[in-house]
Amino acid sequence: MLATVTAQKLRVAHVGLLLPLAFLLFPAHPRWKRLHPVDVAWAGLGAASMAYVVWDFDAFIYRSSAPRTADVVWGSLALLTVLEAGRRAAGWMLPALALLALGYARWGALLPAPWTHRGYGLPRLIGLEYMGLEGLFGTPIAVSATFIVLFTLYGAIVDASGAGRFFLDFSFAAVGRHRAGAGRTVTLASFLLGGPSGSGVATAVTLASVATPVLRRAGYDREHAGAILSAGGIGAVLSPPVMGAASFLIAELTRVPYVEVIRWSLVPTLLYYVSILLMIELDAARRPPAEAEVAGRPLGPLLRQGAVHLLNVVVLVVLLVLGFSAERAVLWSMAVAIGASWWTREDAVTPSRLWRALEDAGRRLVPVGLTCAVAGILVGVVSLTGLGLKFSGILIGMSGGRLFPALLATAVVLLVLGLALPVTASYVVAAVITAPALTQLGVPEPAAHLFIFYFALLSEVTPPTALSCLAVSAVTGGNPYRTMWITWRYALPAFVVPFLFALPGGMALLLVGPWPLVVLSTVTAVAGIAALVAGVGGWWGGPLGWPQRALLVLAGLALLSPVPALDAVGALLAGTARVSAGRWKTTQ
């Protein structure tokens, strides 16, 4: 007989497991090598604050409108331990924002219009944040306790099955025999490995340990090697079928099946990787071809030996398309990954490997889960005080009711948030305060959330705090800040992409609309990215002058627009740039 666990009990248990792990895995002082009584005390306090919820659960949930003194005490301790655990596991910025939000909820009556509200006492805040499903145990932690925990485990099992090595070997065999082969290989491997893992930093660091010597032999210096690894790894967060943790939040907030989010992300993912690959090709064109050739194993024997590693991804996609829930689909995919790993003894997921995968998944989950928990506190305050509507009104007023300035302002907000917040946290914060404004200005809800998600992702490659670049630089030995700037240059054309599907007519790039329009929009968008890369990089079969570069940038922007007439203008400008470039080189 199957028992049903209520949503609130599941979420409380999830947080109750995350809190002790956070305090035991991330000690208060980095010099504490062993368990310290202070950390053990924090862990026990966090666990006890969650145990209090389920101790007398049926009576507890009915007291949320009038909490007792004990409820307020334990609720305050729960919020304190969650904020401290979030600070240790994911950095201080999001907990600081959550504290600021709680202060705003408590003393908002002291602020001037339009920020003012009547203010809420501590019992009301505890009732919302700790005793219901709108704050700490709200949508973000619900997604963490269901989708994220399963997909994190799936990524760890795929890693344990030897798929990462196969994806790298496959990438070498498929695209390695070319002057840009090393860069192509790393980018393709980032997509293949990052798709199941959904973790940008983990993908980049995993490949860096293997691919850095290859990139160095191919003629890349440490910073350019790190930039290719970082840019490709961050793309993993955008890549189906798993994407990052924020993608599950998109599905929850837009109330659509997860497979719909995958469909929306296909063309944006294509445009991101096209941008990276074209920048790699441009760099390779400037170096002697002999320096960059990388050999790989023959493709045929490699596929016969290791193609079983692709089965779990195929099963996941097929089951999602057939209408299976994401949870059931990923459980079957994990089973297939474990079974297929026994094709060769070398890759078999034995009990010891499975245990290591579980441990690895737990370590990966703690920062993401606590980010969701702290974000839930913030979302609860936004809901209680109406801050989202206030901010939306301010944003619309600042933009004069015009869409493009509002999109620019949202992009700036996300890039600033991304200086200190990971992708998931940036997305959650921006989604609750800016998405309503964008939808009021006519942006379809899917496009508004994808715009926010895309810029939250791009903040990961924006100096001066790009986490992926910092992590990869520790492996490559390159200067982290120079690596950040080169990574930013690789990804620069991709910064235009989110505006495409947020502007009128751009839903075709999310595969929504008539298929002829979808195909035309996708083809012209790829051509626009190519023109932008050539213009920004100053190379099209040879060096370009500034007039040709300016023409190509304008051509790229015109081709990227969803208006057919502008596509024609873009094609004309690109042709003009090409002809004038040929004449300019002839006169040199």
GUVOZA-849863 format. One record per residue (C-alpha): residue number from 1; residue in one letter; chain; x, y, z. Coordinates in steps of 0.05 Angstrom, whole numbers, plus 5000, padded with zeros to 4 digits. Example, Ala and Ser with C-alpha at 12.3 -4.5 7.8 and 13.67 -1.06 7.14 Angstrom:
<recs>
   resi   resn   chain     c1     c2     c3
      1      A       A   5246   4910   5156
      2      S       A   5273   4979   5143
</recs>
This chain:
<recs>
   resi   resn   chain     c1     c2     c3
      1      M       A   5000   5000   5000
      2      L       A   5028   5068   4979
      3      A       A   5027   5126   5027
      4      T       A   5019   5198   5004
      5      V       A   5066   5252   5031
      6      T       A   5035   5321   5035
      7      A       A   5070   5376   4997
      8      Q       A   5088   5415   5060
      9      K       A   5118   5354   5096
     10      L       A   5160   5338   5034
     11      R       A   5187   5408   5030
     12      V       A   5201   5412   5105
     13      A       A   5238   5345   5102
     14      H       A   5278   5370   5042
     15      V       A   5301   5433   5079
     16      G       A   5311   5392   5142
     17      L       A   5362   5349   5106
     18      L       A   5396   5407   5070
     19      L       A   5410   5448   5132
     20      P       A   5453   5398   5171
     21      L       A   5491   5381   5107
     22      A       A   5506   5454   5094
     23      F       A   5535   5465   5163
     24      L       A   5575   5401   5162
     25      L       A   5602   5410   5091
     26      F       A   5616   5485   5096
     27      P       A   5649   5500   5164
     28      A       A   5644   5569   5194
     29      H       A   5719   5577   5190
     30      P       A   5760   5548   5131
     31      R       A   5815   5526   5178
     32      W       A   5768   5479   5215
     33      K       A   5786   5412   5184
     34      R       A   5745   5370   5232
     35      L       A   5674   5376   5257
     36      H       A   5671   5436   5303
     37      P       A   5621   5442   5360
     38      V       A   5596   5508   5331
     39      D       A   5579   5475   5264
     40      V       A   5547   5416   5298
     41      A       A   5505   5464   5340
     42      W       A   5482   5501   5278
     43      A       A   5465   5435   5244
     44      G       A   5425   5411   5304
     45      L       A   5388   5477   5309
     46      G       A   5369   5475   5236
     47      A       A   5344   5403   5239
     48      A       A   5305   5418   5303
     49      S       A   5270   5478   5272
     50      M       A   5245   5433   5216
     51      A       A   5227   5376   5263
     52      Y       A   5183   5426   5302
     53      V       A   5139   5434   5240
     54      V       A   5122   5360   5235
     55      W       A   5119   5346   5310
     56      D       A   5046   5366   5315
     57      F       A   5035   5381   5241
     58      D       A   4959   5380   5238
     59      A       A   4952   5432   5293
     60      F       A   5013   5471   5269
     61      I       A   4986   5488   5200
     62      Y       A   4921   5515   5228
     63      R       A   4958   5565   5272
     64      S       A   4990   5603   5215
     65      S       A   4942   5662   5222
     66      A       A   4954   5667   5297
     67      P       A   5023   5636   5314
     68      R       A   5039   5620   5386
     69      T       A   5102   5646   5420
     70      A       A   5137   5579   5409
     71      D       A   5119   5582   5335
     72      V       A   5150   5651   5329
     73      V       A   5213   5629   5366
     74      W       A   5224   5566   5324
     75      G       A   5205   5602   5261
     76      S       A   5255   5657   5274
     77      L       A   5309   5604   5287
     78      A       A   5290   5569   5222
     79      L       A   5297   5633   5181
     80      L       A   5363   5648   5216
     81      T       A   5393   5579   5202
     82      V       A   5369   5580   5129
     83      L       A   5401   5648   5118
     84      E       A   5466   5626   5150
     85      A       A   5468   5560   5112
     86      G       A   5453   5597   5048
     87      R       A   5510   5645   5062
     88      R       A   5559   5589   5073
     89      A       A   5537   5547   5014
     90      A       A   5521   5599   4960
     91      G       A   5551   5666   4982
     92      W       A   5527   5725   5023
     93      M       A   5489   5766   4970
     94      L       A   5423   5728   4967
     95      P       A   5416   5721   5043
     96      A       A   5432   5796   5048
     97      L       A   5376   5811   4999
     98      A       A   5329   5765   5038
     99      L       A   5346   5802   5103
    100      L       A   5334   5868   5068
    101      A       A   5267   5842   5043
    102      L       A   5247   5820   5113
    103      G       A   5265   5888   5140
    104      Y       A   5224   5920   5085
    105      A       A   5164   5876   5104
    106      R       A   5172   5895   5177
    107      W       A   5185   5970   5171
    108      G       A   5157   5988   5103
    109      A       A   5110   6038   5133
    110      L       A   5170   6084   5147
    111      L       A   5187   6089   5073
    112      P       A   5162   6142   5024
    113      A       A   5114   6127   4966
    114      P       A   5113   6087   4922
    115      W       A   5151   6038   4967
    116      T       A   5110   6046   5029
    117      H       A   5061   5995   5057
    118      R       A   5028   5985   5125
    119      G       A   5083   5941   5154
    120      Y       A   5076   5871   5184
    121      G       A   5094   5846   5253
    122      L       A   5139   5786   5268
    123      P       A   5081   5737   5280
    124      R       A   5051   5754   5212
    125      L       A   5119   5744   5178
    126      I       A   5131   5678   5213
    127      G       A   5061   5654   5195
    128      L       A   5076   5669   5122
    129      E       A   5148   5647   5116
    130      Y       A   5150   5587   5163
    131      M       A   5079   5561   5173
    132      G       A   5050   5562   5103
    133      L       A   5069   5548   5030
    134      E       A   5082   5619   5007
    135      G       A   5150   5634   5036
    136      L       A   5207   5589   5057
    137      F       A   5168   5527   5034
    138      G       A   5141   5560   4971
    139      T       A   5151   5548   4897
    140      P       A   5228   5550   4894
    141      I       A   5237   5497   4948
    142      A       A   5179   5456   4918
    143      V       A   5218   5454   4852
    144      S       A   5282   5436   4889
    145      A       A   5249   5379   4928
    146      T       A   5218   5347   4865
    147      F       A   5253   5364   4800
    148      I       A   5321   5389   4820
    149      V       A   5339   5333   4868
    150      L       A   5322   5280   4815
    151      F       A   5357   5314   4758
    152      T       A   5419   5328   4800
    153      L       A   5422   5254   4817
    154      Y       A   5413   5238   4743
    155      G       A   5472   5282   4724
    156      A       A   5516   5250   4777
    157      I       A   5497   5180   4752
    158      V       A   5512   5199   4680
    159      D       A   5580   5225   4702
    160      A       A   5594   5160   4741
    161      S       A   5576   5118   4680
    162      G       A   5635   5143   4640
    163      A       A   5592   5185   4593
    164      G       A   5636   5246   4602
    165      R       A   5697   5210   4573
    166      F       A   5655   5183   4515
    167      F       A   5627   5252   4499
    168      L       A   5697   5281   4496
    169      D       A   5723   5224   4452
    170      F       A   5662   5230   4408
    171      S       A   5673   5304   4400
    172      F       A   5746   5294   4380
    173      A       A   5726   5241   4330
    174      A       A   5670   5283   4301
    175      V       A   5702   5352   4295
    176      G       A   5774   5347   4319
    177      R       A   5809   5341   4251
    178      H       A   5808   5415   4234
    179      R       A   5848   5477   4249
    180      A       A   5793   5497   4299
    181      G       A   5784   5424   4320
    182      A       A   5806   5433   4393
    183      G       A   5758   5491   4404
    184      R       A   5702   5456   4367
    185      T       A   5714   5393   4407
    186      V       A   5709   5427   4475
    187      T       A   5646   5465   4454
    188      L       A   5612   5402   4428
    189      A       A   5633   5363   4489
    190      S       A   5606   5419   4534
    191      F       A   5538   5413   4500
    192      L       A   5537   5337   4504
    193      L       A   5561   5332   4576
    194      G       A   5525   5395   4600
    195      G       A   5457   5374   4572
    196      P       A   5448   5317   4622
    197      S       A   5485   5351   4680
    198      G       A   5452   5420   4676
    199      S       A   5511   5451   4714
    200      G       A   5554   5502   4679
    201      V       A   5612   5506   4728
    202      A       A   5614   5431   4738
    203      T       A   5615   5419   4663
    204      A       A   5670   5470   4651
    205      V       A   5715   5444   4707
    206      T       A   5704   5371   4688
    207      L       A   5725   5385   4616
    208      A       A   5782   5432   4637
    209      S       A   5818   5376   4673
    210      V       A   5818   5334   4609
    211      A       A   5817   5384   4552
    212      T       A   5866   5438   4576
    213      P       A   5929   5400   4551
    214      V       A   5894   5390   4484
    215      L       A   5877   5463   4477
    216      R       A   5948   5483   4496
    217      R       A   5977   5436   4443
    218      A       A   5929   5467   4393
    219      G       A   5961   5535   4404
    220      Y       A   5913   5568   4454
    221      D       A   5944   5605   4512
    222      R       A   5918   5592   4582
    223      E       A   5867   5649   4581
    224      H       A   5838   5632   4512
    225      A       A   5833   5558   4533
    226      G       A   5797   5578   4596
    227      A       A   5750   5624   4558
    228      I       A   5729   5568   4510
    229      L       A   5717   5521   4568
    230      S       A   5678   5573   4607
    231      A       A   5635   5596   4549
    232      G       A   5618   5525   4529
    233      G       A   5605   5504   4601
    234      I       A   5557   5561   4615
    235      G       A   5518   5541   4553
    236      A       A   5504   5475   4589
    237      V       A   5455   5513   4634
    238      L       A   5416   5532   4571
    239      S       A   5421   5464   4537
    240      P       A   5364   5413   4535
    241      P       A   5344   5364   4560
    242      V       A   5361   5383   4632
    243      M       A   5383   5456   4629
    244      G       A   5395   5489   4697
    245      A       A   5355   5490   4760
    246      A       A   5321   5555   4738
    247      S       A   5288   5519   4680
    248      F       A   5245   5479   4728
    249      L       A   5224   5543   4761
    250      I       A   5204   5570   4692
    251      A       A   5159   5510   4683
    252      E       A   5128   5520   4752
    253      L       A   5118   5595   4746
    254      T       A   5089   5592   4675
    255      R       A   5047   5531   4693
    256      V       A   5068   5490   4633
    257      P       A   5098   5420   4626
    258      Y       A   5174   5418   4629
    259      V       A   5177   5393   4557
    260      E       A   5148   5460   4535
    261      V       A   5207   5496   4567
    262      I       A   5254   5450   4529
    263      R       A   5219   5468   4464
    264      W       A   5224   5542   4478
    265      S       A   5299   5536   4492
    266      L       A   5320   5498   4429
    267      V       A   5332   5557   4382
    268      P       A   5363   5602   4436
    269      T       A   5411   5545   4452
    270      L       A   5428   5537   4378
    271      L       A   5442   5612   4372
    272      Y       A   5486   5613   4434
    273      Y       A   5530   5556   4410
    274      V       A   5532   5582   4338
    275      S       A   5559   5647   4367
    276      I       A   5613   5611   4407
    277      L       A   5633   5565   4350
    278      L       A   5638   5622   4300
    279      M       A   5683   5662   4348
    280      I       A   5727   5600   4354
    281      E       A   5730   5594   4278
    282      L       A   5750   5667   4273
    283      D       A   5806   5658   4324
    284      A       A   5830   5595   4288
    285      A       A   5832   5631   4221
    286      R       A   5884   5679   4250
    287      R       A   5932   5623   4270
    288      P       A   5973   5576   4226
    289      P       A   5928   5515   4213
    290      A       A   5983   5465   4229
    291      E       A   5986   5489   4301
    292      A       A   5913   5473   4314
    293      E       A   5902   5404   4285
    294      V       A   5880   5353   4337
    295      A       A   5871   5279   4321
    296      G       A   5816   5236   4349
    297      R       A   5798   5162   4350
    298      P       A   5759   5135   4290
    299      L       A   5685   5152   4297
    300      G       A   5657   5084   4276
    301      P       A   5691   5040   4328
    302      L       A   5680   5094   4381
    303      L       A   5605   5094   4368
    304      R       A   5601   5018   4368
    305      Q       A   5636   5016   4436
    306      G       A   5603   5075   4471
    307      A       A   5538   5096   4437
    308      V       A   5500   5064   4495
    309      H       A   5517   5126   4534
    310      L       A   5468   5165   4490
    311      L       A   5410   5119   4507
    312      N       A   5392   5153   4572
    313      V       A   5387   5221   4539
    314      V       A   5344   5192   4483
    315      V       A   5298   5158   4533
    316      L       A   5291   5222   4573
    317      V       A   5271   5264   4512
    318      V       A   5224   5211   4484
    319      L       A   5188   5201   4549
    320      L       A   5179   5276   4559
    321      V       A   5151   5282   4488
    322      L       A   5104   5224   4500
    323      G       A   5074   5261   4559
    324      F       A   5108   5228   4619
    325      S       A   5120   5272   4679
    326      A       A   5190   5299   4686
    327      E       A   5200   5259   4750
    328      R       A   5180   5193   4720
    329      A       A   5219   5206   4656
    330      V       A   5284   5221   4694
    331      L       A   5275   5159   4739
    332      W       A   5271   5115   4677
    333      S       A   5331   5151   4647
    334      M       A   5372   5138   4709
    335      A       A   5355   5065   4706
    336      V       A   5375   5063   4632
    337      A       A   5441   5099   4647
    338      I       A   5458   5049   4701
    339      G       A   5438   4989   4659
    340      A       A   5475   5014   4596
    341      S       A   5538   5027   4636
    342      W       A   5547   4951   4643
    343      W       A   5559   4946   4568
    344      T       A   5632   4950   4587
    345      R       A   5662   4929   4653
    346      E       A   5704   4992   4654
    347      D       A   5643   5038   4656
    348      A       A   5597   4995   4699
    349      V       A   5561   5033   4755
    350      T       A   5578   4985   4811
    351      P       A   5549   4995   4881
    352      S       A   5612   5033   4902
    353      R       A   5606   5079   4841
    354      L       A   5532   5089   4854
    355      W       A   5548   5108   4926
    356      R       A   5599   5160   4901
    357      A       A   5547   5186   4852
    358      L       A   5497   5195   4909
    359      E       A   5550   5231   4950
    360      D       A   5567   5276   4891
    361      A       A   5494   5291   4878
    362      G       A   5485   5310   4951
    363      R       A   5543   5358   4949
    364      R       A   5517   5390   4885
    365      L       A   5447   5396   4912
    366      V       A   5463   5433   4977
    367      P       A   5481   5501   4946
    368      V       A   5424   5498   4895
    369      G       A   5372   5475   4946
    370      L       A   5392   5528   4997
    371      T       A   5391   5581   4942
    372      C       A   5319   5560   4929
    373      A       A   5303   5562   5004
    374      V       A   5330   5633   5012
    375      A       A   5297   5654   4947
    376      G       A   5231   5629   4976
    377      I       A   5238   5677   5035
    378      L       A   5248   5734   4985
    379      V       A   5189   5712   4942
    380      G       A   5144   5709   5003
    381      V       A   5160   5781   5021
    382      V       A   5147   5804   4949
    383      S       A   5079   5769   4951
    384      L       A   5060   5796   5019
    385      T       A   5079   5869   5007
    386      G       A   5061   5875   4933
    387      L       A   5133   5895   4918
    388      G       A   5131   5861   4850
    389      L       A   5073   5905   4827
    390      K       A   5106   5967   4856
    391      F       A   5172   5952   4820
    392      S       A   5135   5936   4755
    393      G       A   5100   6004   4758
    394      I       A   5166   6039   4770
    395      L       A   5200   6001   4713
    396      I       A   5143   6018   4665
    397      G       A   5145   6090   4687
    398      M       A   5220   6096   4678
    399      S       A   5215   6066   4608
    400      G       A   5158   6112   4589
    401      G       A   5114   6052   4573
    402      R       A   5161   6032   4516
    403      L       A   5182   5960   4510
    404      F       A   5255   5966   4487
    405      P       A   5278   6012   4544
    406      A       A   5242   5965   4593
    407      L       A   5280   5906   4564
    408      L       A   5346   5944   4569
    409      A       A   5331   5962   4642
    410      T       A   5314   5889   4658
    411      A       A   5378   5865   4625
    412      V       A   5419   5915   4666
    413      V       A   5384   5892   4731
    414      L       A   5401   5819   4715
    415      L       A   5473   5833   4698
    416      V       A   5481   5872   4763
    417      L       A   5447   5816   4803
    418      G       A   5493   5766   4768
    419      L       A   5554   5800   4797
    420      A       A   5539   5766   4863
    421      L       A   5483   5715   4852
    422      P       A   5483   5648   4816
    423      V       A   5437   5637   4756
    424      T       A   5379   5607   4795
    425      A       A   5378   5663   4846
    426      S       A   5385   5717   4793
    427      Y       A   5327   5687   4755
    428      V       A   5281   5681   4816
    429      V       A   5294   5752   4841
    430      A       A   5284   5783   4772
    431      A       A   5224   5739   4754
    432      V       A   5183   5762   4813
    433      I       A   5198   5837   4804
    434      T       A   5207   5847   4729
    435      A       A   5167   5793   4692
    436      P       A   5100   5827   4710
    437      A       A   5125   5892   4679
    438      L       A   5147   5858   4615
    439      T       A   5081   5821   4607
    440      Q       A   5043   5886   4618
    441      L       A   5083   5916   4561
    442      G       A   5060   5861   4514
    443      V       A   5116   5809   4520
    444      P       A   5086   5739   4521
    445      E       A   5097   5703   4587
    446      P       A   5144   5649   4558
    447      A       A   5186   5702   4523
    448      A       A   5189   5745   4587
    449      H       A   5214   5687   4629
    450      L       A   5263   5663   4576
    451      F       A   5290   5734   4569
    452      I       A   5303   5737   4644
    453      F       A   5333   5666   4645
    454      Y       A   5379   5681   4586
    455      F       A   5407   5744   4617
    456      A       A   5414   5710   4685
    457      L       A   5456   5659   4648
    458      L       A   5498   5711   4611
    459      S       A   5514   5744   4677
    460      E       A   5557   5682   4691
    461      V       A   5606   5704   4636
    462      T       A   5604   5778   4653
    463      P       A   5664   5807   4691
    464      P       A   5684   5818   4745
    465      T       A   5654   5758   4783
    466      A       A   5643   5704   4730
    467      L       A   5644   5641   4773
    468      S       A   5656   5593   4715
    469      C       A   5718   5632   4693
    470      L       A   5745   5634   4764
    471      A       A   5737   5558   4772
    472      V       A   5767   5541   4704
    473      S       A   5826   5588   4714
    474      A       A   5845   5548   4775
    475      V       A   5854   5488   4728
    476      T       A   5885   5522   4667
    477      G       A   5931   5566   4708
    478      G       A   5910   5628   4670
    479      N       A   5895   5698   4695
    480      P       A   5822   5694   4717
    481      Y       A   5805   5766   4699
    482      R       A   5835   5762   4630
    483      T       A   5798   5696   4621
    484      M       A   5733   5732   4640
    485      W       A   5742   5786   4588
    486      I       A   5759   5736   4532
    487      T       A   5699   5693   4552
    488      W       A   5655   5755   4550
    489      R       A   5680   5770   4480
    490      Y       A   5665   5699   4457
    491      A       A   5594   5706   4483
    492      L       A   5583   5779   4463
    493      P       A   5539   5765   4401
    494      A       A   5494   5721   4444
    495      F       A   5475   5782   4486
    496      V       A   5430   5805   4429
    497      V       A   5391   5739   4426
    498      P       A   5343   5751   4485
    499      F       A   5317   5815   4453
    500      L       A   5297   5775   4391
    501      F       A   5244   5733   4423
    502      A       A   5220   5788   4471
    503      L       A   5205   5838   4415
    504      P       A   5140   5833   4375
    505      G       A   5141   5772   4329
    506      G       A   5198   5739   4366
    507      M       A   5158   5680   4392
    508      A       A   5175   5644   4327
    509      L       A   5246   5635   4356
    510      L       A   5214   5597   4414
    511      L       A   5182   5550   4362
    512      V       A   5114   5581   4373
    513      G       A   5076   5600   4310
    514      P       A   5069   5578   4238
    515      W       A   5126   5533   4216
    516      P       A   5145   5574   4154
    517      L       A   5155   5634   4199
    518      V       A   5193   5592   4251
    519      V       A   5241   5566   4198
    520      L       A   5252   5635   4167
    521      S       A   5264   5667   4234
    522      T       A   5314   5614   4255
    523      V       A   5353   5616   4190
    524      T       A   5357   5692   4189
    525      A       A   5376   5693   4263
    526      V       A   5434   5645   4250
    527      A       A   5456   5690   4192
    528      G       A   5450   5750   4237
    529      I       A   5495   5719   4290
    530      A       A   5546   5702   4236
    531      A       A   5545   5774   4211
    532      L       A   5552   5801   4282
    533      V       A   5611   5754   4296
    534      A       A   5646   5776   4232
    535      G       A   5633   5849   4249
    536      V       A   5655   5845   4321
    537      G       A   5715   5801   4305
    538      G       A   5736   5841   4244
    539      W       A   5747   5780   4200
    540      W       A   5711   5750   4139
    541      G       A   5760   5709   4097
    542      G       A   5811   5760   4118
    543      P       A   5818   5824   4161
    544      L       A   5762   5875   4153
    545      G       A   5765   5951   4156
    546      W       A   5722   5991   4203
    547      P       A   5670   6010   4149
    548      Q       A   5659   5936   4132
    549      R       A   5655   5918   4206
    550      A       A   5602   5972   4218
    551      L       A   5562   5948   4159
    552      L       A   5564   5876   4184
    553      V       A   5542   5895   4254
    554      L       A   5483   5933   4225
    555      A       A   5468   5874   4179
    556      G       A   5470   5826   4237
    557      L       A   5422   5867   4278
    558      A       A   5374   5873   4218
    559      L       A   5377   5798   4204
    560      L       A   5365   5783   4277
    561      S       A   5300   5823   4278
    562      P       A   5235   5785   4269
    563      V       A   5212   5833   4213
    564      P       A   5219   5802   4142
    565      A       A   5232   5871   4111
    566      L       A   5291   5882   4158
    567      D       A   5317   5813   4140
    568      A       A   5321   5836   4068
    569      V       A   5357   5900   4089
    570      G       A   5406   5858   4130
    571      A       A   5422   5812   4072
    572      L       A   5435   5873   4028
    573      L       A   5481   5905   4080
    574      A       A   5519   5839   4089
    575      G       A   5528   5832   4014
    576      T       A   5552   5904   4009
    577      A       A   5602   5892   4065
    578      R       A   5628   5829   4030
    579      V       A   5638   5864   3963
    580      S       A   5670   5925   3993
    581      A       A   5715   5881   4036
    582      G       A   5741   5847   3973
    583      R       A   5755   5914   3941
    584      W       A   5788   5941   4004
    585      K       A   5835   5881   4008
    586      T       A   5852   5888   3935
    587      T       A   5875   5959   3945
    588      Q       A   5918   5943   4005
</recs>
